[in-house]
Structure formats: C-alpha cells, structure tokens
Amino acid sequence: MTANSLRPRALSRRSLLGGAAAAASGLALSGCVGRPQGDYDQVSGQVPPQFAKRQRVVVWSAFTSHNAEVLQTIVNGFNDSQDDIFCEIQLFPGYDALDSKLAASLASRQVPEIVTLSDVSWNRYLLAETLEPLSGYFDAEFTPDEFHPRFFEEGVIRGEPYWLPWARSTPLCYYNKEIFAGAGLPDRGPKTYTEMREWAQQLKGYEHNGAKVRMRGYTGGDDWYFQGASWAFGGGYSDELEWLLDSEASIAALEMDRALIHDDQMGYLAKSVNEDFVAGVTATIFQSTGSMASLVKAATFEFGAAFLPEEVESGVPTGGSGLAMMQNAEQHRKDAAWEVIKYLNRAGGPEWTLGTGYLPVTRSAMESPEILKRNKETPSYQVAQDQLERARTPDVLRRFVRTTVAEMQIALQRVYASNESPADILTETVSILQPAVEQTTPKYLKYVA
C-alpha cells in the first residue's frame, strides 16, 4: 500500500454530473412523462439455440464480477427449472451506465422486461411513468408478505408496489480486531461519533505492519454514509421537500468528519476503502453489508462488524437496489418476467444472500437453514440483519432530485480533500440544488405525495 492511497483526491463537478445528466435524458425530469401509445419492442440480445422457442425475458443488471456470476448461476437454475421461459442477463458496469442505457432505450422505444434499479434511481422512473404497478401480479402462492416489510414498503407508492427488494443493504462499521487490540481499544465498534474521535486519539501514532494507522478511511464516491451521519446528529438531507442539509445538525455531522481528517489527522480520503482496510492501513471503514462476503474472503485478519455509531440518535440508511418491471413491455412479456421475479426471490433468494453478502429480503431466506448456519458461524452477518431494525429510507430530496447525490459527492470531497468549511459547502450545495427541487416538486406532488 503506497502513501498515494492516503492523499486527498477531488473530482470535478463536470465529471460527476456528466453521468447524472446522461441518466436523466428521456426521463420525467426532461419531459418524458406519460405512457406513449403502443408497446415497446424488446431489446436485442443472444438466445442459445436450445432456448430459441421459449418466451425470452431480459434482465438488465448493474452487478459486476463476483455478484454478476452469482446472479447468472441463479438465472441458469431458473432456465433449467422449466421449459417455457428463457431469461437472459445483460450486464452494465454499475448503476450510472445502466441508467444511461435505459434512458436511451426508452427514447428508442425498446426496453428490457426487468431492471435492477438503485434505491436513488427507481423513483425517477416512477415519475416518468415507465414502471409497471405490481399489485395485480401477486397471488396466494406469492404475496407481499413474503418480503421483509421494511424493505417492501420502500417500493410502495400510494399503496401500489413498483420496486421489489433484491440487493438490499445498510452500512456497517467494520473494524480491525488486531489493530484495536494492539492499541488497547475495546473489541467493539464505537457507540457514538464522539467516541470514535476519542478512540482516534488513543490510536494516534500506532503502527501496524510497519505503517502508521488511521482511524477511518473515507470514500468520496458515495454520499450514502453521510446520509446516516446527518441523521445521527439530528439533521438530514430534507424533511419531505424542505432542505435540512444546511441545518446546524447536518453541518455538525460534516464538521466531525472534517475535524477527524484535518485537525486530528486520523481520517483520510481513500482511493479504495476496502483495499486499505484489508491492507491494515485504516482501523475502520463504513461499508455496505453487500461488501462483507468480499471482505471475509480477502482479509487475513479477524475483523468485526458493528452498528453505525449514534450521536443524538441512530442514523442507518437502507440502500442497494431492487427489481422493477418496465411498463411498456407487452403483457405476455411482463407475465413471463413475473415468473422470473418469483424465482429470484423464492428459490434464488438464499443463494443470492449467501453468495454476495447482501441482506436477505424475504422471510423464507431469513429463516433458511443455510443462512441461519452462516450467521452463527460468522456473527457479523447477524449484526447486519439486527441493525435493520434501526434502518430508514433515505430522505426524499436524495431519492427524487437526480443531481443531489452527485452534488453531495462534490461537497464531501471538497471538505475531505481540501478542508473547506462544512457550513459554507452545505449552504452552497442547497443553493445549487434548489432549482432542481423546484422542477421536481410538481411531479412529486402529483405522483407521490
């Protein structure tokens, strides 16, 4: 691990907003509201000869590498389990790439049947009226009660489900037990952010594998973790459509990060928090439950997983992605797609959780012998499930205003890398985002509120 990984880095607003702008084209925020006349064609792809006579269902997936392999294995099981439907997975390198391609496909009137949409993107497709309402597909054998209610309710708008849980997660505090023990820290995560900063002072100067250790490695590429911290300090992003980002509580949350990095010199903006954690460069990271399987595989030391710290209250955001069906597919395509969705959640649910580390989202998965055994052998997985009771859906303006995430990435990097004032940065960010809020508000009030 080189010293370069500890150097603050910043990205330009142009580079971060480029993907967001591309993803928004063709959606409600650029004028594509209301279902056009007629059904859209199916996107092109490759069908193996042995499946040529089956009804084809296309799933667009943002999962890559190992998680993509796990999903393909599950889908292979579906294809082998019956003779009527062939499910084809088409992969994209992340949610931004998938969003951009989906916007283009809507403009060209070609769509897949199923899309894995992130927790901060599916809402915009809802406003564009491109998602299929799903209540009419459930039956006595597969009901909404199959799902964990906290996850299921996130995809329900005005009593109608549009987005079903799949790769769901919350952030956890991962800590290196060897480093904690060597520095005389307790074998647990910090209970509060104040305690984390106090422990950082105790860790200061401690060396592990010949290098000085920092308390926390920060990521500038995801503002999800700050959503949780802002709640923990009593603030947030918004109260419905009213900003809280520039409140004293939210500013205090970002000031804590700034002080740990720049005053205490015990935090830093990492190139890859996972790689640094595995290398022993940082004692703690905040990372998704969906990263646990890869950390277990890569780490050569024992680590623990703990609830996120509190401050004046808890702050645990849900995240990840879910499954949505595109409204403009022909009905026979949607009927076949529902069979795929049922298989993924029922037969494939435990396999997905075991293979990836994402939280189980159905009751049958949570109660499966394989997952109960895994949680007993590796208690960190059970910690992730237990923390779900504290979790809540990210704030409205983070989910429905398309540029919020990108602007917050810029804001956080300016503080983490350049030691700029949290109060100034968050006030400026609210000002930048306000026109987008005003543009989104009528659609939100019409379709959601």
C-alpha positions in Angstrom: 0.0 0.0 0.0 1.6 3.3 -1.1 1.4 6.7 0.5 -0.6 7.8 -2.5 -3.7 6.0 -1.2 -3.7 8.4 1.8 -3.6 11.6 -0.3 -6.8 13.6 -0.5 -8.3 13.5 -4.0 -11.0 15.6 -5.6 -13.2 15.2 -8.7 -14.6 18.0 -10.8 -18.3 18.8 -10.8 -18.3 18.3 -14.6 -17.0 14.7 -14.3 -19.5 13.7 -11.6 -22.5 15.4 -13.1 -21.9 14.0 -16.6 -23.2 10.6 -15.7 -26.2 12.1 -13.9 -27.1 14.2 -16.9 -26.9 11.3 -19.2 -29.0 9.1 -16.9 -31.7 11.8 -16.8 -32.3 12.1 -20.5 -35.6 10.7 -21.6 -36.9 10.7 -18.1 -39.6 12.7 -16.3 -37.2 15.4 -15.4 -36.5 16.1 -19.1 -40.1 16.0 -20.2 -40.8 12.3 -20.8 -43.9 11.9 -18.7 -46.9 9.8 -19.6 -47.1 6.4 -21.3 -46.7 6.7 -25.1 -49.2 4.9 -27.3 -48.3 1.3 -28.1 -45.9 -1.2 -26.6 -42.1 -1.0 -26.9 -40.0 -3.6 -28.6 -37.8 -6.0 -26.7 -34.1 -5.1 -26.6 -31.9 -7.3 -28.8 -29.6 -10.0 -27.5 -28.4 -13.5 -27.9 -30.5 -16.6 -27.3 -28.8 -20.0 -27.2 -30.3 -22.4 -29.8 -31.7 -24.8 -27.1 -33.9 -21.9 -25.8 -34.9 -20.5 -29.2 -38.6 -21.5 -28.9 -39.1 -20.1 -25.4 -40.5 -16.7 -24.3 -37.5 -14.5 -23.8 -37.1 -12.3 -20.7 -34.3 -9.8 -20.5 -32.9 -8.6 -17.2 -30.7 -5.5 -17.1 -28.2 -5.8 -14.3 -25.8 -3.4 -12.8 -23.9 -6.1 -10.9 -20.3 -6.9 -12.0 -17.6 -9.5 -11.3 -18.5 -11.9 -8.5 -22.0 -10.7 -7.9 -22.7 -11.0 -11.6 -21.5 -14.6 -11.5 -23.8 -15.4 -8.6 -26.8 -13.8 -10.4 -26.1 -15.8 -13.6 -25.9 -19.0 -11.6 -29.3 -18.4 -10.2 -30.8 -17.5 -13.6 -29.2 -20.7 -15.0 -31.2 -22.5 -12.4 -34.4 -20.8 -13.5 -33.8 -21.7 -17.1 -33.2 -25.3 -16.2 -36.3 -25.5 -13.9 -38.9 -25.1 -16.6 -39.4 -25.3 -20.4 -41.4 -22.1 -21.3 -39.2 -19.1 -20.5 -35.6 -18.2 -21.2 -34.1 -15.4 -19.0 -31.1 -13.5 -20.4 -29.0 -11.3 -18.2 -27.4 -8.3 -19.8 -24.7 -6.6 -17.7 -23.7 -3.0 -17.2 -20.7 -1.7 -15.3 -22.7 0.0 -12.5 -26.0 1.9 -12.0 -24.9 5.0 -13.9 -24.1 3.0 -17.0 -27.4 1.1 -16.7 -29.4 4.4 -16.2 -27.8 6.0 -19.3 -28.6 3.0 -21.4 -32.2 2.7 -20.1 -32.8 6.3 -20.9 -31.6 5.8 -24.4 -33.7 2.6 -24.8 -36.9 4.4 -23.7 -36.2 7.1 -26.3 -35.8 4.4 -28.9 -38.9 2.5 -27.7 -37.0 -0.7 -26.8 -37.0 -2.0 -23.3 -35.9 -5.0 -21.2 -38.6 -6.6 -19.1 -36.8 -6.3 -15.7 -34.2 -3.8 -14.5 -32.2 -3.7 -11.3 -32.6 -0.1 -10.3 -30.8 1.5 -7.3 -32.6 3.0 -4.3 -31.9 6.5 -5.6 -32.9 6.0 -9.2 -36.1 4.0 -9.4 -38.1 6.9 -8.0 -37.3 9.0 -11.1 -38.5 6.2 -13.4 -41.7 6.2 -11.4 -42.2 9.9 -12.1 -41.6 9.2 -15.7 -44.5 6.6 -15.6 -42.3 3.9 -17.1 -42.6 1.3 -14.2 -45.3 -1.4 -14.1 -47.5 -1.4 -11.0 -47.1 -4.9 -9.5 -50.0 -5.5 -7.1 -52.0 -7.3 -9.7 -49.3 -10.0 -10.2 -49.3 -11.3 -6.6 -51.3 -14.4 -5.9 -52.0 -16.8 -3.0 -48.7 -18.5 -3.6 -46.5 -15.4 -3.7 -47.8 -12.4 -1.7 -46.2 -9.2 -0.4 -45.9 -10.9 3.0 -43.0 -12.9 1.5 -40.8 -9.8 2.0 -39.4 -8.1 5.0 -41.9 -5.2 5.5 -39.3 -2.5 5.9 -37.7 -3.3 2.5 -41.0 -3.9 0.7 -42.6 -0.7 1.9 -39.9 1.4 0.3 -41.1 0.4 -3.1 -44.7 1.2 -2.4 -46.2 4.5 -3.6 -49.8 5.3 -2.7 -50.5 1.7 -1.9 -49.0 0.3 -5.1 -45.7 -1.6 -5.2 -43.4 -0.6 -8.1 -40.0 -1.8 -6.9 -39.3 -5.1 -5.1 -36.4 -5.7 -2.8 -33.4 -7.7 -4.1 -29.8 -6.5 -3.4 -30.6 -4.5 -0.2 -28.1 -3.4 2.3 -27.3 -1.0 5.1 -23.8 0.4 6.0 -21.9 -1.2 8.8 -18.8 -0.1 10.8 -16.1 -2.7 10.1 -13.1 -2.7 12.5 -9.8 -4.5 12.5 -9.7 -6.5 15.7 -5.9 -6.9 15.6 -5.4 -3.1 15.4 -8.0 -2.4 18.1 -6.4 -4.9 20.5 -2.9 -3.6 19.8 -4.0 -0.1 20.6 -5.9 -1.1 23.7 -9.3 -0.4 22.3 -12.4 -2.5 23.2 -13.4 -5.3 20.9 -16.5 -3.5 19.6 -17.4 -0.6 17.3 -17.6 2.9 18.7 -21.0 3.6 20.1 -21.0 7.3 19.1 -19.1 9.5 16.6 -17.7 11.4 19.6 -16.3 8.1 20.9 -14.8 7.3 17.5 -12.9 10.6 17.6 -11.7 9.9 21.2 -10.5 6.4 20.1 -8.7 8.0 17.2 -6.6 10.0 19.7 -5.7 6.7 21.5 -4.8 5.2 18.2 -2.6 8.1 17.1 0.9 7.0 16.4 0.1 3.3 16.5 1.9 1.3 13.8 0.6 -1.9 12.2 2.8 -3.9 9.8 5.3 -1.2 9.9 3.0 1.7 9.0 1.0 4.2 11.0 -2.7 3.5 11.1 -5.5 6.0 10.6 -8.8 5.6 12.4 -11.1 5.8 9.4 -10.8 5.7 5.6 -13.5 7.8 3.9 -14.9 7.3 0.4 -15.7 10.4 -1.7 -17.7 8.4 -4.3 -20.8 7.7 -2.2 -22.7 10.2 0.0 -24.8 7.3 1.4 -22.7 7.2 4.6 -23.2 10.9 5.2 -26.9 10.5 4.9 -26.7 8.3 8.0 -24.3 10.6 9.9 -26.6 13.6 9.2 -29.5 11.7 10.9 -27.2 10.6 13.8 -26.5 14.3 14.6 -30.2 15.2 14.4 -30.2 16.6 10.9 -30.7 15.0 7.5 -30.9 15.9 3.8 -34.5 17.0 3.9 -37.9 16.8 5.7 -40.0 15.8 2.7 -39.3 18.7 0.2 -37.7 21.1 2.7 -33.9 21.1 3.0 -32.2 20.1 6.2 -28.7 19.9 4.6 -27.8 23.4 5.8 -29.2 22.9 9.3 -26.9 23.2 12.3 -27.2 19.5 13.0 -26.2 18.4 9.4 -23.3 20.9 9.4 -22.2 19.4 12.8 -22.1 15.9 11.2 -19.8 17.1 8.4 -17.7 19.1 10.8 -17.0 15.9 12.7 -15.6 14.4 9.5 -13.6 17.4 8.7 -12.1 17.5 12.2 -11.1 13.8 12.2 -9.4 14.2 8.8 -7.8 17.6 9.1 -7.4 18.6 12.8 -6.7 15.1 14.2 -5.0 13.7 11.0 -6.7 10.4 11.8 -9.0 10.2 8.8 -8.3 10.4 5.1 -10.0 10.2 1.7 -9.1 6.8 0.3 -8.8 5.6 -3.2 -10.4 2.2 -2.1 -11.6 1.8 1.4 -11.9 -1.9 1.0 -8.3 -2.4 -0.2 -7.0 -0.1 2.5 -8.9 -2.0 5.2 -7.7 -5.3 4.0 -4.1 -3.9 3.9 -4.3 -2.7 7.5 -3.9 1.0 6.6 -7.1 2.0 8.4 -8.6 0.6 11.6 -12.2 1.2 10.5 -14.3 1.7 7.4 -18.0 2.3 6.9 -19.1 0.0 4.1 -22.1 -1.8 2.8 -23.3 -5.2 4.1 -23.0 -6.2 0.5 -19.2 -5.9 0.8 -19.0 -8.4 3.7 -18.5 -11.5 1.6 -15.6 -10.0 -0.3 -14.0 -8.7 2.9 -14.3 -12.1 4.5 -12.6 -13.6 1.5 -9.8 -11.0 1.3 -8.9 -10.3 4.9 -6.1 -12.2 6.5 -7.0 -11.0 10.0 -10.1 -11.1 12.1 -12.4 -8.2 11.8 -15.7 -7.2 13.4 -18.8 -5.6 12.2 -20.8 -3.2 14.3 -23.8 -1.0 14.1 -23.1 2.5 12.8 -22.3 5.0 15.6 -25.0 7.1 17.0 -24.7 10.7 18.4 -28.0 12.3 19.4 -29.9 9.4 17.7 -29.2 6.5 15.4 -28.6 7.0 11.7 -28.8 4.0 9.4 -29.9 4.4 5.8 -31.1 1.5 3.7 -29.5 1.1 0.3 -28.8 -1.2 -2.6 -31.2 -2.0 -5.4 -34.4 -3.7 -6.3 -36.2 -5.2 -9.2 -38.6 -3.2 -11.4 -40.7 -4.2 -14.4 -40.9 -1.9 -17.4 -44.4 -0.8 -18.1 -44.2 -0.6 -21.9 -43.3 -4.3 -22.5 -46.1 -6.3 -24.0 -48.3 -8.1 -21.5 -47.1 -11.6 -22.3 -43.6 -10.4 -21.8 -44.5 -9.0 -18.4 -46.3 -12.2 -17.3 -43.1 -14.2 -18.1 -41.0 -11.6 -16.3 -43.1 -12.1 -13.2 -42.2 -15.8 -13.2 -38.5 -14.7 -13.2 -39.1 -12.3 -10.3 -40.8 -15.0 -8.3 -37.9 -17.5 -8.9 -35.3 -14.9 -8.0 -36.9 -14.1 -4.7 -38.1 -17.6 -3.7 -35.7 -20.2 -5.0 -32.8 -17.8 -5.6 -33.1 -15.6 -2.5 -30.9 -17.6 -0.1 -28.3 -18.3 -2.8 -28.0 -14.6 -3.6 -27.6 -13.7 0.0 -25.1 -16.4 0.7 -23.1 -15.6 -2.4 -23.0 -11.9 -2.2 -23.4 -10.8 1.4 -26.5 -8.7 0.7 -29.2 -8.8 3.3 -31.9 -11.5 2.9 -35.1 -9.7 1.9 -37.7 -12.5 2.2 -38.8 -14.3 5.3 -38.0 -17.7 3.8 -34.4 -16.5 3.1 -34.0 -15.1 6.6 -35.3 -18.4 8.1 -33.4 -20.7 5.7 -31.1 -23.2 7.5 -28.2 -22.2 5.3 -28.4 -18.5 6.3 -29.0 -19.3 10.0 -25.9 -21.5 9.9 -23.8 -18.9 8.2 -24.9 -16.2 10.7 -23.9 -18.4 13.6 -20.5 -19.2 12.1 -19.9 -15.6 11.1 -21.7 -13.3 13.6 -21.1 -10.2 11.5 -23.8 -11.3 9.1 -26.3 -11.4 12.0 -25.2 -7.9 13.1 -26.2 -6.7 9.7 -29.6 -8.2 10.0 -30.1 -7.0 13.5 -29.2 -3.4 12.5 -32.1 -3.4 10.0 -34.4 -2.6 12.9 -32.8 0.8 13.1 -32.7 1.5 9.4 -34.8 4.0 7.5 -35.4 5.1 3.9 -33.1 7.9 2.6 -34.6 11.4 2.6 -37.0 12.5 -0.2 -34.7 15.0 -1.9 -31.8 12.5 -2.1 -34.1 10.0 -3.8 -36.1 12.2 -6.1 -33.8 15.0 -7.2 -31.5 13.5 -9.7 -28.4 15.7 -9.1 -28.5 15.5 -5.3 -26.1 12.5 -5.0 -23.6 13.9 -7.5 -23.6 17.4 -5.9 -23.1 15.8 -2.4 -20.2 13.8 -3.7 -18.6 17.0 -4.8 -19.4 18.7 -1.4 -18.0 15.9 0.6 -14.8 15.7 -1.4 -14.2 19.5 -1.0 -14.4 19.0 2.8 -12.5 15.7 2.9 -9.7 16.7 0.5 -9.5 20.5 0.8 -10.6 21.3 4.3 -13.3 23.7 3.2 -15.9 24.9 5.6 -18.8 22.4 6.1 -21.2 25.3 6.7 -20.2 27.1 3.5 -20.2 24.0 1.4 -23.6 22.7 2.5 -25.2 26.1 2.2 -23.8 26.4 -1.3 -25.0 22.9 -2.2 -28.5 23.7 -1.2 -28.4 26.8 -3.3 -27.2 24.8 -6.3 -29.8 22.1 -5.9 -32.8 24.4 -5.3 -33.8 24.9 -9.0 -33.9 21.1 -9.4 -36.1 20.8 -6.4 -38.5 23.3 -7.8 -38.6 21.4 -11.1 -39.2 18.1 -9.4 -41.8 19.3 -6.8 -44.9 19.4 -9.1 -44.2 15.8 -10.3 -43.6 14.6 -6.8 -46.8 16.1 -5.5 -48.8 14.7 -8.4 -47.5 11.1 -8.3 -46.1 10.5 -4.8 -47.2 12.8 -2.1 
